[in-house]
């Protein structure tokens, strides 16, 4: 750094404050971006867990739980999962039902699944019991319900329960089930609604043959490829079938998730503003403290821009120092939360039990580059003060 020992007594606190402001700003930005990204990922994955990324149904069955049946012997099933970017395809069917106990009744949606069902999502969400073992030849009477439904209906793991399927004519067709598992996703609107059973029971109640299903769920590798793969699927499933994305089926949830990005943008703008104000203050104080030195340099013939560059380089040095400290602290905090999850949340309010973290290294890099560039650009104008300093007056400046 430039300057003598006397000036350092005054400038050092200002410099430390500026470095701290930049570091704190970057910490807040890294943590905010990581939390919001993690929150969006967790909620998105939970919604996808109940219906896949893309659903294929009959064209007249969109957004209904009583779907027009489809023959599962389609050219794309099950070979669709060989397409790059598509992880899995599975059959499903849904049907409204009523759970009845001696004390109460409760309306649900029965999701019927086959032996090809991917249990990756529910394996992590099962609080008690085990996944269903589906055998296409021997239907199982086991069922999985949510913790919410179990609490409301006073049902425990291993209990026998009656479920009445609601027919299209309004009649009820009962079936007894044994509770094989209890899940909890944290998304109340799904936990309040869905139970999972063998698809054979829905086929029987709908008088379908074993080849008829309600539709297909497609799971993809990368959420960012959702629209591209949806268009590919739509173009290759035939004129009488339709594909819809998870975003199309749940616009309220995904619009709400997109709004979280606005909060992050506001936080980033505020933190950058604080950093800019502090670094500009530090630069002006540095210039004020080195007025005599500036006058000597200009008297020796050094151009204004070269003098300005000296102070700009020192300011950049302060910014980079603050960024390094901010990166270390911010990333360590995120890694600690990711590893230990020490900050908990009420799941009924936030849909997650602990603060979620997703470290996106590209986002962190862009935050660093953006902060550095913005701060540097904001310093060019204040450094113009140097051009107004007269060498004669500056040398005599006390």
C-alpha positions, 0 to 999 in steps of 0.5 A, spaced: 500 500 500 502 507 499 503 512 504 507 513 510 506 511 517 502 517 520 496 516 514 496 509 516 493 510 522 487 514 519 486 510 513 487 503 516 480 503 519 477 505 513 481 500 509 479 494 514 471 497 514 471 497 506 474 490 506 469 487 511 463 490 507 465 487 501 467 480 504 460 481 508 456 482 502 459 476 498 458 472 504 450 474 504 450 473 496 453 466 496 449 464 502 442 467 499 444 464 492 445 457 495 439 457 499 434 459 494 437 454 489 437 449 494 430 451 496 427 451 489 431 444 487 428 441 494 421 443 492 421 442 485 424 435 486 418 433 491 413 435 486 416 431 480 416 425 485 409 425 485 408 425 477 415 425 474 417 431 469 413 429 463 406 425 463 403 422 457 396 421 457 390 421 452 389 428 449 382 429 453 385 427 459 389 433 461 389 435 469 383 430 471 384 424 476 379 419 472 383 419 465 381 416 459 385 409 458 391 408 454 394 401 451 401 401 455 403 397 448 406 403 445 412 404 440 415 408 445 414 404 452 419 402 455 424 404 449 423 411 451 428 411 456 434 409 451 433 416 448 439 421 451 437 425 457 431 421 459 432 416 465 426 412 466 419 411 463 413 408 468 406 407 467 401 410 472 393 411 473 389 415 478 382 414 481 379 418 487 377 414 493 375 415 500 378 412 506 373 409 512 375 408 519 370 407 525 371 414 526 371 418 520 372 418 512 377 422 508 377 423 501 384 421 497 387 420 490 389 413 489 395 413 485 396 406 482 403 404 480 406 398 476 412 394 477 416 399 473 415 404 478 422 408 480 422 408 488 428 413 488 424 419 491 419 415 496 425 411 499 428 417 502 421 420 504 418 413 507 418 414 515 416 407 516 415 401 513 418 399 506 416 400 498 411 396 495 413 390 492 409 390 485 408 383 481 404 384 475 402 377 476 400 377 483 397 384 485 398 386 492 393 389 497 399 393 501 398 401 500 402 407 502 399 413 505 402 419 508 404 421 515 398 426 515 393 422 513 395 417 518 395 422 523 388 424 521 385 417 521 389 414 526 392 409 522 398 405 524 403 401 520 401 394 519 393 396 520 388 394 515 384 399 512 378 400 507 378 404 501 372 406 497 373 407 490 369 412 487 366 410 480 364 414 475 356 413 476 357 415 483 357 408 486 363 406 491 367 400 491 370 398 497 377 394 497 381 392 504 388 394 504 394 393 509 398 399 510 405 397 508 409 404 509 408 411 511 411 417 507 412 424 509 414 429 503 413 436 507 408 438 501 402 439 504 397 439 498 400 432 496 401 429 503 394 431 504 391 427 498 395 421 495 396 414 497 400 409 493 397 402 491 398 397 486 395 399 479 391 393 478 386 395 483 384 401 479 384 397 473 379 392 476 375 398 478 375 401 472 373 395 468 380 395 464 384 390 461 391 389 464 394 392 458 390 399 459 393 404 464 392 412 465 398 414 462 406 414 463 410 418 467 417 420 464 423 422 469 429 426 465 436 427 467 436 434 467 431 439 469 434 444 464 432 440 459 425 439 460 422 443 455 426 440 449 425 433 451 417 435 452 417 437 445 421 431 443 416 426 446 410 430 444 413 429 436 414 422 437 408 419 441 402 420 436 396 424 434 392 422 440 396 422 445 399 429 449 405 430 453 405 435 459 410 438 463 410 438 471 411 446 470 404 445 466 401 441 471 403 445 477 403 452 475 402 456 481 408 452 485 413 453 479 411 461 479 412 461 486 419 458 486 420 463 480 419 469 484 424 467 489 429 469 484 427 476 485 428 476 492 435 474 490 436 479 485 434 484 490 439 482 496 445 482 490 443 489 488 443 491 496 450 488 497 453 490 491 451 497 493 454 497 500 460 494 497 460 500 492 459 505 497 464 503 502 470 502 496 468 509 493 469 512 500 476 508 501 478 511 495 476 518 496 480 518 503 486 514 500 486 520 495 485 525 500 491 522 504 495 522 499 494 529 496 501 531 497 504 525 493 499 526 487 502 533 487 509 531 486 508 525 481 504 530 477 509 535 478 514 530 475 510 529 469 506 523 470 500 523 466 493 524 470 491 517 468 497 514 470 496 517 477 489 514 477 491 507 475 495 507 482 489 508 486 485 504 482 490 498 482 490 499 490 482 499 490 482 493 486 487 490 491 482 491 497 476 488 493 480 482 491 482 481 498 475 482 501 472 477 495 477 472 498 475 473 505 468 473 503 468 466 498 472 462 504 467 464 509 461 464 505 463 457 502 465 454 508 458 456 512 454 453 506 458 446 506 457 446 514 450 447 513 450 442 507 454 437 511 450 437 518 444 441 517 444 445 523 439 450 521 432 447 522 426 449 519 418 448 521 417 443 515 409 445 515 411 452 514 417 451 509 416 444 506 423 443 508 426 440 515 432 444 514 435 450 510 437 447 503 443 448 500 445 448 493 452 450 491 453 452 484 460 454 482 458 457 476 454 462 480 459 463 485 464 465 480 459 470 476 458 473 483 465 474 484 466 477 477 460 481 477 462 484 484 469 486 481 467 489 475 461 493 478 466 496 483 471 497 479 467 501 474 464 505 480 471 507 482 473 510 475 468 516 476 471 518 483 478 517 481 477 523 476 478 527 482 485 526 481 485 530 475 483 536 479 488 536 484 493 542 482 501 540 483 503 546 486 497 547 491 498 539 493 505 540 494 503 545 499 497 541 502 498 540 509 
